[in-house]
Amino acid sequence: MPLLALSLSSASDHQGLRLLLLVLLIIAVILLIIGGVIAVWTLRSYRKATAEGRYGLSGEGEGQMARF
């Protein structure tokens, strides 16, 4: 965090600041997309396992340890 504050304070022109903010925005969007893909993938695998009957009402399979 101090590195970010230092880089923001040392930007003498607005072009460097805009570039840094653009990079941070792109990183944030990429992380949001990755998080969404992981959430959808987890939900689909859970529903697939539930449809196959691996988990009972308690969330545990017969003779298996809990997945979550």
N, CA, C and O atoms as a CHARMM CRD file, in Angstrom:
* protein
*
  272
    1    1 MET  N      0.80900  -1.19200   0.00000 PROA 1      0.00000
    2    1 MET  CA     0.00000   0.00000   0.00000 PROA 1      0.00000
    3    1 MET  C      0.85300   1.25700   0.00000 PROA 1      0.00000
    4    1 MET  O      0.52100   2.20800  -0.70800 PROA 1      0.00000
    5    2 PRO  N      1.94700   1.30400   0.76900 PROA 2      0.00000
    6    2 PRO  CA     2.78300   2.50800   0.70200 PROA 2      0.00000
    7    2 PRO  C      3.37500   2.72200  -0.69400 PROA 2      0.00000
    8    2 PRO  O      3.60000   3.85500  -1.11700 PROA 2      0.00000
    9    3 LEU  N      3.62100   1.61800  -1.39800 PROA 3      0.00000
   10    3 LEU  CA     4.15900   1.74900  -2.75300 PROA 3      0.00000
   11    3 LEU  C      3.14900   2.42500  -3.66900 PROA 3      0.00000
   12    3 LEU  O      3.51500   3.24300  -4.51300 PROA 3      0.00000
   13    4 LEU  N      1.88500   2.08100  -3.50200 PROA 4      0.00000
   14    4 LEU  CA     0.83900   2.70900  -4.30200 PROA 4      0.00000
   15    4 LEU  C      0.73100   4.18900  -3.96900 PROA 4      0.00000
   16    4 LEU  O      0.59700   5.01700  -4.87000 PROA 4      0.00000
   17    5 ALA  N      0.78900   4.53000  -2.69300 PROA 5      0.00000
   18    5 ALA  CA     0.71300   5.93700  -2.29500 PROA 5      0.00000
   19    5 ALA  C      1.91400   6.70300  -2.82500 PROA 5      0.00000
   20    5 ALA  O      1.78100   7.84600  -3.26300 PROA 5      0.00000
   21    6 LEU  N      3.07800   6.08500  -2.78800 PROA 6      0.00000
   22    6 LEU  CA     4.27700   6.73400  -3.30200 PROA 6      0.00000
   23    6 LEU  C      4.18900   6.95500  -4.80700 PROA 6      0.00000
   24    6 LEU  O      4.57100   8.01100  -5.31100 PROA 6      0.00000
   25    7 SER  N      3.68800   5.96100  -5.51300 PROA 7      0.00000
   26    7 SER  CA     3.58500   6.10800  -6.96300 PROA 7      0.00000
   27    7 SER  C      2.52300   7.13900  -7.33900 PROA 7      0.00000
   28    7 SER  O      2.67300   7.84600  -8.33600 PROA 7      0.00000
   29    8 LEU  N      1.45200   7.23100  -6.54900 PROA 8      0.00000
   30    8 LEU  CA     0.43100   8.23300  -6.84500 PROA 8      0.00000
   31    8 LEU  C      0.93800   9.64400  -6.54400 PROA 8      0.00000
   32    8 LEU  O      0.62700  10.58800  -7.27100 PROA 8      0.00000
   33    9 SER  N      1.71400   9.78300  -5.47900 PROA 9      0.00000
   34    9 SER  CA     2.19900  11.11500  -5.12100 PROA 9      0.00000
   35    9 SER  C      3.33700  11.56000  -6.03400 PROA 9      0.00000
   36    9 SER  O      3.55000  12.75900  -6.21500 PROA 9      0.00000
   37   10 SER  N      4.06300  10.61900  -6.60400 PROA 10     0.00000
   38   10 SER  CA     5.19300  10.98800  -7.44400 PROA 10     0.00000
   39   10 SER  C      4.79600  11.21200  -8.90500 PROA 10     0.00000
   40   10 SER  O      5.63300  11.59200  -9.72400 PROA 10     0.00000
   41   11 ALA  N      3.54600  10.98200  -9.22700 PROA 11     0.00000
   42   11 ALA  CA     3.09800  11.19400 -10.60600 PROA 11     0.00000
   43   11 ALA  C      2.93700  12.69000 -10.83500 PROA 11     0.00000
   44   11 ALA  O      2.00300  13.31100 -10.32900 PROA 11     0.00000
   45   12 SER  N      3.84200  13.25000 -11.58900 PROA 12     0.00000
   46   12 SER  CA     3.80600  14.69700 -11.79600 PROA 12     0.00000
   47   12 SER  C      2.79200  15.09000 -12.86200 PROA 12     0.00000
   48   12 SER  O      2.22200  16.18000 -12.80400 PROA 12     0.00000
   49   13 ASP  N      2.56400  14.22400 -13.82200 PROA 13     0.00000
   50   13 ASP  CA     1.57300  14.53800 -14.84000 PROA 13     0.00000
   51   13 ASP  C      0.37400  13.61200 -14.68800 PROA 13     0.00000
   52   13 ASP  O      0.47300  12.56000 -14.05700 PROA 13     0.00000
   53   14 HSD  N     -0.73100  13.99100 -15.25100 PROA 14     0.00000
   54   14 HSD  CA    -1.95100  13.20500 -15.11200 PROA 14     0.00000
   55   14 HSD  C     -1.92400  11.95800 -15.98900 PROA 14     0.00000
   56   14 HSD  O     -2.70300  11.03500 -15.75000 PROA 14     0.00000
   57   15 GLN  N     -1.07100  11.90100 -16.97700 PROA 15     0.00000
   58   15 GLN  CA    -1.01000  10.73700 -17.85400 PROA 15     0.00000
   59   15 GLN  C     -0.52500   9.50600 -17.09100 PROA 15     0.00000
   60   15 GLN  O     -1.05700   8.41300 -17.28400 PROA 15     0.00000
   61   16 GLY  N      0.46100   9.66600 -16.24400 PROA 16     0.00000
   62   16 GLY  CA     0.96100   8.54100 -15.44600 PROA 16     0.00000
   63   16 GLY  C     -0.07800   8.05700 -14.45700 PROA 16     0.00000
   64   16 GLY  O     -0.21500   6.85400 -14.23200 PROA 16     0.00000
   65   17 LEU  N     -0.80900   8.98600 -13.86500 PROA 17     0.00000
   66   17 LEU  CA    -1.85900   8.62000 -12.92700 PROA 17     0.00000
   67   17 LEU  C     -2.99300   7.89800 -13.63200 PROA 17     0.00000
   68   17 LEU  O     -3.51900   6.91400 -13.11300 PROA 17     0.00000
   69   18 ARG  N     -3.37000   8.37200 -14.79800 PROA 18     0.00000
   70   18 ARG  CA    -4.43000   7.71400 -15.56400 PROA 18     0.00000
   71   18 ARG  C     -4.02200   6.30500 -15.96600 PROA 18     0.00000
   72   18 ARG  O     -4.83700   5.38300 -15.92600 PROA 18     0.00000
   73   19 LEU  N     -2.77000   6.13900 -16.35000 PROA 19     0.00000
   74   19 LEU  CA    -2.28600   4.81200 -16.73200 PROA 19     0.00000
   75   19 LEU  C     -2.31500   3.86200 -15.54800 PROA 19     0.00000
   76   19 LEU  O     -2.71200   2.70500 -15.68700 PROA 19     0.00000
   77   20 LEU  N     -1.89700   4.34300 -14.38000 PROA 20     0.00000
   78   20 LEU  CA    -1.91100   3.50200 -13.18900 PROA 20     0.00000
   79   20 LEU  C     -3.34300   3.11800 -12.80800 PROA 20     0.00000
   80   20 LEU  O     -3.60800   1.96300 -12.47300 PROA 20     0.00000
   81   21 LEU  N     -4.25700   4.07400 -12.85900 PROA 21     0.00000
   82   21 LEU  CA    -5.64500   3.77400 -12.53800 PROA 21     0.00000
   83   21 LEU  C     -6.26900   2.81900 -13.55700 PROA 21     0.00000
   84   21 LEU  O     -7.08800   1.97600 -13.19200 PROA 21     0.00000
   85   22 LEU  N     -5.89300   2.94300 -14.81900 PROA 22     0.00000
   86   22 LEU  CA    -6.38800   2.02200 -15.83500 PROA 22     0.00000
   87   22 LEU  C     -5.90100   0.60000 -15.57400 PROA 22     0.00000
   88   22 LEU  O     -6.66500  -0.35700 -15.70500 PROA 22     0.00000
   89   23 VAL  N     -4.65100   0.46600 -15.21200 PROA 23     0.00000
   90   23 VAL  CA    -4.09700  -0.86000 -14.90800 PROA 23     0.00000
   91   23 VAL  C     -4.80700  -1.46100 -13.70500 PROA 23     0.00000
   92   23 VAL  O     -5.14800  -2.64400 -13.71500 PROA 23     0.00000
   93   24 LEU  N     -5.03400  -0.65400 -12.66000 PROA 24     0.00000
   94   24 LEU  CA    -5.73800  -1.15800 -11.48500 PROA 24     0.00000
   95   24 LEU  C     -7.17400  -1.54600 -11.81200 PROA 24     0.00000
   96   24 LEU  O     -7.68600  -2.53000 -11.27600 PROA 24     0.00000
   97   25 LEU  N     -7.82400  -0.79200 -12.67600 PROA 25     0.00000
   98   25 LEU  CA    -9.18800  -1.11800 -13.08900 PROA 25     0.00000
   99   25 LEU  C     -9.22800  -2.42100 -13.86700 PROA 25     0.00000
  100   25 LEU  O    -10.12000  -3.24300 -13.65800 PROA 25     0.00000
  101   26 ILE  N     -8.27000  -2.61500 -14.76000 PROA 26     0.00000
  102   26 ILE  CA    -8.21000  -3.85200 -15.54200 PROA 26     0.00000
  103   26 ILE  C     -7.96800  -5.05300 -14.62700 PROA 26     0.00000
  104   26 ILE  O     -8.57300  -6.10900 -14.81400 PROA 26     0.00000
  105   27 ILE  N     -7.08900  -4.89600 -13.64300 PROA 27     0.00000
  106   27 ILE  CA    -6.81900  -5.97700 -12.69600 PROA 27     0.00000
  107   27 ILE  C     -8.07900  -6.30400 -11.89600 PROA 27     0.00000
  108   27 ILE  O     -8.38200  -7.47500 -11.66600 PROA 27     0.00000
  109   28 ALA  N     -8.81100  -5.27500 -11.47200 PROA 28     0.00000
  110   28 ALA  CA   -10.04600  -5.50500 -10.70600 PROA 28     0.00000
  111   28 ALA  C    -11.08600  -6.24100 -11.53500 PROA 28     0.00000
  112   28 ALA  O    -11.75300  -7.14500 -11.03300 PROA 28     0.00000
  113   29 VAL  N    -11.23000  -5.86400 -12.79800 PROA 29     0.00000
  114   29 VAL  CA   -12.20100  -6.53200 -13.66900 PROA 29     0.00000
  115   29 VAL  C    -11.80600  -7.99000 -13.90000 PROA 29     0.00000
  116   29 VAL  O    -12.66200  -8.87500 -13.88600 PROA 29     0.00000
  117   30 ILE  N    -10.53100  -8.23700 -14.10900 PROA 30     0.00000
  118   30 ILE  CA   -10.05600  -9.60900 -14.31300 PROA 30     0.00000
  119   30 ILE  C    -10.31900 -10.45700 -13.07800 PROA 30     0.00000
  120   30 ILE  O    -10.74800 -11.60500 -13.19500 PROA 30     0.00000
  121   31 LEU  N    -10.06500  -9.90000 -11.88600 PROA 31     0.00000
  122   31 LEU  CA   -10.31800 -10.64600 -10.65400 PROA 31     0.00000
  123   31 LEU  C    -11.80500 -10.91800 -10.46000 PROA 31     0.00000
  124   31 LEU  O    -12.17300 -11.99200  -9.98300 PROA 31     0.00000
  125   32 LEU  N    -12.66100  -9.97700 -10.81600 PROA 32     0.00000
  126   32 LEU  CA   -14.10600 -10.20400 -10.73400 PROA 32     0.00000
  127   32 LEU  C    -14.55500 -11.31700 -11.67600 PROA 32     0.00000
  128   32 LEU  O    -15.37800 -12.15500 -11.30800 PROA 32     0.00000
  129   33 ILE  N    -14.01700 -11.32400 -12.88100 PROA 33     0.00000
  130   33 ILE  CA   -14.37500 -12.36900 -13.84600 PROA 33     0.00000
  131   33 ILE  C    -13.90400 -13.73800 -13.35000 PROA 33     0.00000
  132   33 ILE  O    -14.64400 -14.71700 -13.43800 PROA 33     0.00000
  133   34 ILE  N    -12.68600 -13.80800 -12.83400 PROA 34     0.00000
  134   34 ILE  CA   -12.16500 -15.07600 -12.31400 PROA 34     0.00000
  135   34 ILE  C    -13.01300 -15.55900 -11.14200 PROA 34     0.00000
  136   34 ILE  O    -13.32100 -16.74600 -11.04500 PROA 34     0.00000
  137   35 GLY  N    -13.38900 -14.64600 -10.25700 PROA 35     0.00000
  138   35 GLY  CA   -14.23600 -15.01600  -9.13100 PROA 35     0.00000
  139   35 GLY  C    -15.59200 -15.53400  -9.57700 PROA 35     0.00000
  140   35 GLY  O    -16.11200 -16.49000  -9.00200 PROA 35     0.00000
  141   36 GLY  N    -16.16500 -14.91500 -10.59400 PROA 36     0.00000
  142   36 GLY  CA   -17.44600 -15.38100 -11.12500 PROA 36     0.00000
  143   36 GLY  C    -17.34600 -16.75700 -11.74800 PROA 36     0.00000
  144   36 GLY  O    -18.23600 -17.58800 -11.56800 PROA 36     0.00000
  145   37 VAL  N    -16.27700 -17.00200 -12.47500 PROA 37     0.00000
  146   37 VAL  CA   -16.07800 -18.31900 -13.09300 PROA 37     0.00000
  147   37 VAL  C    -15.92200 -19.39200 -12.02300 PROA 37     0.00000
  148   37 VAL  O    -16.47900 -20.48200 -12.14800 PROA 37     0.00000
  149   38 ILE  N    -15.16800 -19.08500 -10.97600 PROA 38     0.00000
  150   38 ILE  CA   -14.98900 -20.05400  -9.89000 PROA 38     0.00000
  151   38 ILE  C    -16.31800 -20.32800  -9.19400 PROA 38     0.00000
  152   38 ILE  O    -16.61600 -21.47500  -8.86300 PROA 38     0.00000
  153   39 ALA  N    -17.11700 -19.29000  -8.97000 PROA 39     0.00000
  154   39 ALA  CA   -18.41400 -19.47000  -8.30700 PROA 39     0.00000
  155   39 ALA  C    -19.35400 -20.32600  -9.14400 PROA 39     0.00000
  156   39 ALA  O    -20.01800 -21.21900  -8.61700 PROA 39     0.00000
  157   40 VAL  N    -19.41400 -20.06000 -10.43800 PROA 40     0.00000
  158   40 VAL  CA   -20.29200 -20.84100 -11.31500 PROA 40     0.00000
  159   40 VAL  C    -19.81000 -22.28500 -11.41100 PROA 40     0.00000
  160   40 VAL  O    -20.61900 -23.21300 -11.39000 PROA 40     0.00000
  161   41 TRP  N    -18.51800 -22.47700 -11.51400 PROA 41     0.00000
  162   41 TRP  CA   -17.94600 -23.81900 -11.59900 PROA 41     0.00000
  163   41 TRP  C    -18.24400 -24.61700 -10.32300 PROA 41     0.00000
  164   41 TRP  O    -18.59700 -25.79400 -10.39200 PROA 41     0.00000
  165   42 THR  N    -18.10100 -23.97700  -9.17100 PROA 42     0.00000
  166   42 THR  CA   -18.38600 -24.64900  -7.90800 PROA 42     0.00000
  167   42 THR  C    -19.86100 -24.99600  -7.80100 PROA 42     0.00000
  168   42 THR  O    -20.20900 -26.09700  -7.37400 PROA 42     0.00000
  169   43 LEU  N    -20.72300 -24.07600  -8.18000 PROA 43     0.00000
  170   43 LEU  CA   -22.16000 -24.33300  -8.12200 PROA 43     0.00000
  171   43 LEU  C    -22.55400 -25.47900  -9.04400 PROA 43     0.00000
  172   43 LEU  O    -23.34600 -26.34000  -8.66200 PROA 43     0.00000
  173   44 ARG  N    -22.00600 -25.49500 -10.25600 PROA 44     0.00000
  174   44 ARG  CA   -22.34000 -26.57500 -11.19400 PROA 44     0.00000
  175   44 ARG  C    -21.84700 -27.92300 -10.69200 PROA 44     0.00000
  176   44 ARG  O    -22.55300 -28.92400 -10.81400 PROA 44     0.00000
  177   45 SER  N    -20.63600 -27.96100 -10.12600 PROA 45     0.00000
  178   45 SER  CA   -20.12300 -29.24400  -9.63600 PROA 45     0.00000
  179   45 SER  C    -20.91400 -29.70900  -8.41900 PROA 45     0.00000
  180   45 SER  O    -21.12000 -30.90900  -8.24100 PROA 45     0.00000
  181   46 TYR  N    -21.36100 -28.77500  -7.57800 PROA 46     0.00000
  182   46 TYR  CA   -22.18200 -29.15800  -6.43000 PROA 46     0.00000
  183   46 TYR  C    -23.53200 -29.69300  -6.88900 PROA 46     0.00000
  184   46 TYR  O    -24.00800 -30.70600  -6.37700 PROA 46     0.00000
  185   47 ARG  N    -24.14300 -29.02000  -7.84400 PROA 47     0.00000
  186   47 ARG  CA   -25.44200 -29.49400  -8.33700 PROA 47     0.00000
  187   47 ARG  C    -25.31400 -30.83700  -9.05400 PROA 47     0.00000
  188   47 ARG  O    -26.19800 -31.68800  -8.95500 PROA 47     0.00000
  189   48 LYS  N    -24.22100 -31.01800  -9.76800 PROA 48     0.00000
  190   48 LYS  CA   -24.00200 -32.28800 -10.45100 PROA 48     0.00000
  191   48 LYS  C    -23.84100 -33.41200  -9.43500 PROA 48     0.00000
  192   48 LYS  O    -24.39000 -34.49900  -9.61500 PROA 48     0.00000
  193   49 ALA  N    -23.08900 -33.15200  -8.36900 PROA 49     0.00000
  194   49 ALA  CA   -22.89700 -34.16200  -7.33200 PROA 49     0.00000
  195   49 ALA  C    -24.20200 -34.44400  -6.60400 PROA 49     0.00000
  196   49 ALA  O    -24.47300 -35.58600  -6.23300 PROA 49     0.00000
  197   50 THR  N    -25.00600 -33.41700  -6.39800 PROA 50     0.00000
  198   50 THR  CA   -26.29500 -33.60300  -5.74200 PROA 50     0.00000
  199   50 THR  C    -27.24500 -34.39800  -6.63300 PROA 50     0.00000
  200   50 THR  O    -27.98600 -35.24900  -6.14100 PROA 50     0.00000
  201   51 ALA  N    -27.23100 -34.13500  -7.91600 PROA 51     0.00000
  202   51 ALA  CA   -28.10100 -34.85100  -8.85100 PROA 51     0.00000
  203   51 ALA  C    -27.71500 -36.32100  -8.95500 PROA 51     0.00000
  204   51 ALA  O    -28.57600 -37.17300  -9.17700 PROA 51     0.00000
  205   52 GLU  N    -26.44400 -36.62300  -8.79800 PROA 52     0.00000
  206   52 GLU  CA   -26.00000 -38.00600  -8.85100 PROA 52     0.00000
  207   52 GLU  C    -26.27900 -38.75000  -7.55600 PROA 52     0.00000
  208   52 GLU  O    -26.10100 -39.96700  -7.48700 PROA 52     0.00000
  209   53 GLY  N    -26.71200 -38.03400  -6.53500 PROA 53     0.00000
  210   53 GLY  CA   -27.07800 -38.67300  -5.28100 PROA 53     0.00000
  211   53 GLY  C    -25.91100 -38.97500  -4.37100 PROA 53     0.00000
  212   53 GLY  O    -26.01800 -39.85000  -3.51200 PROA 53     0.00000
  213   54 ARG  N    -24.81300 -38.28800  -4.53000 PROA 54     0.00000
  214   54 ARG  CA   -23.66800 -38.53300  -3.66100 PROA 54     0.00000
  215   54 ARG  C    -23.88300 -37.98700  -2.26200 PROA 54     0.00000
  216   54 ARG  O    -23.29800 -38.48700  -1.30100 PROA 54     0.00000
  217   55 TYR  N    -24.71900 -36.96300  -2.13900 PROA 55     0.00000
  218   55 TYR  CA   -24.91900 -36.32100  -0.85200 PROA 55     0.00000
  219   55 TYR  C    -26.35100 -36.49400  -0.39500 PROA 55     0.00000
  220   55 TYR  O    -27.28800 -36.36600  -1.18300 PROA 55     0.00000
  221   56 GLY  N    -26.51100 -36.78200   0.87700 PROA 56     0.00000
  222   56 GLY  CA   -27.84200 -36.90100   1.46100 PROA 56     0.00000
  223   56 GLY  C    -28.30100 -35.54800   1.96400 PROA 56     0.00000
  224   56 GLY  O    -27.74900 -34.50900   1.60000 PROA 56     0.00000
  225   57 LEU  N    -29.31400 -35.58000   2.80100 PROA 57     0.00000
  226   57 LEU  CA   -29.83500 -34.33700   3.35600 PROA 57     0.00000
  227   57 LEU  C    -28.84300 -33.68900   4.31200 PROA 57     0.00000
  228   57 LEU  O    -28.85300 -32.46800   4.46800 PROA 57     0.00000
  229   58 SER  N    -27.99500 -34.47300   4.94900 PROA 58     0.00000
  230   58 SER  CA   -27.02900 -33.91800   5.89200 PROA 58     0.00000
  231   58 SER  C    -25.83100 -33.31700   5.18600 PROA 58     0.00000
  232   58 SER  O    -25.01600 -32.65100   5.82500 PROA 58     0.00000
  233   59 GLY  N    -25.69900 -33.53200   3.89000 PROA 59     0.00000
  234   59 GLY  CA   -24.57000 -32.98900   3.15500 PROA 59     0.00000
  235   59 GLY  C    -23.40200 -33.94300   3.04900 PROA 59     0.00000
  236   59 GLY  O    -22.39000 -33.62700   2.42300 PROA 59     0.00000
  237   60 GLU  N    -23.53600 -35.11200   3.65700 PROA 60     0.00000
  238   60 GLU  CA   -22.45200 -36.07100   3.60300 PROA 60     0.00000
  239   60 GLU  C    -22.89200 -37.30400   2.83000 PROA 60     0.00000
  240   60 GLU  O    -24.04400 -37.73200   2.90600 PROA 60     0.00000
  241   61 GLY  N    -21.96700 -37.85100   2.10100 PROA 61     0.00000
  242   61 GLY  CA   -22.25900 -39.07100   1.36900 PROA 61     0.00000
  243   61 GLY  C    -22.21900 -40.27400   2.28200 PROA 61     0.00000
  244   61 GLY  O    -21.81800 -40.17000   3.44200 PROA 61     0.00000
  245   62 GLU  N    -22.62400 -41.39200   1.77400 PROA 62     0.00000
  246   62 GLU  CA   -22.60200 -42.60200   2.56400 PROA 62     0.00000
  247   62 GLU  C    -21.18000 -43.11400   2.65700 PROA 62     0.00000
  248   62 GLU  O    -20.60200 -43.56100   1.66600 PROA 62     0.00000
  249   63 GLY  N    -20.62600 -43.04600   3.84600 PROA 63     0.00000
  250   63 GLY  CA   -19.25500 -43.52700   4.05000 PROA 63     0.00000
  251   63 GLY  C    -18.19400 -42.57400   3.53000 PROA 63     0.00000
  252   63 GLY  O    -17.01700 -42.93100   3.47600 PROA 63     0.00000
  253   64 GLN  N    -18.58000 -41.39700   3.15700 PROA 64     0.00000
  254   64 GLN  CA   -17.60300 -40.42500   2.65300 PROA 64     0.00000
  255   64 GLN  C    -17.53500 -39.25000   3.61100 PROA 64     0.00000
  256   64 GLN  O    -18.47200 -38.97400   4.35900 PROA 64     0.00000
  257   65 MET  N    -16.39700 -38.56400   3.56700 PROA 65     0.00000
  258   65 MET  CA   -16.25300 -37.36300   4.39200 PROA 65     0.00000
  259   65 MET  C    -16.96300 -36.20600   3.68700 PROA 65     0.00000
  260   65 MET  O    -17.17500 -36.24000   2.47500 PROA 65     0.00000
  261   66 ALA  N    -17.31900 -35.20200   4.45000 PROA 66     0.00000
  262   66 ALA  CA   -17.99200 -34.03800   3.88400 PROA 66     0.00000
  263   66 ALA  C    -17.06500 -33.32700   2.90600 PROA 66     0.00000
  264   66 ALA  O    -15.86500 -33.19500   3.15100 PROA 66     0.00000
  265   67 ARG  N    -17.63200 -32.87600   1.81000 PROA 67     0.00000
  266   67 ARG  CA   -16.83500 -32.21700   0.78100 PROA 67     0.00000
  267   67 ARG  C    -16.52400 -30.78000   1.14900 PROA 67     0.00000
  268   67 ARG  O    -15.44300 -30.27500   0.84400 PROA 67     0.00000
  269   68 PHE  N    -17.46000 -30.12700   1.79800 PROA 68     0.00000
  270   68 PHE  CA   -17.26800 -28.71600   2.12000 PROA 68     0.00000
  271   68 PHE  C    -17.04000 -28.52800   3.59300 PROA 68     0.00000
  272   68 PHE  O    -16.85900 -27.39900   4.05000 PROA 68     0.00000
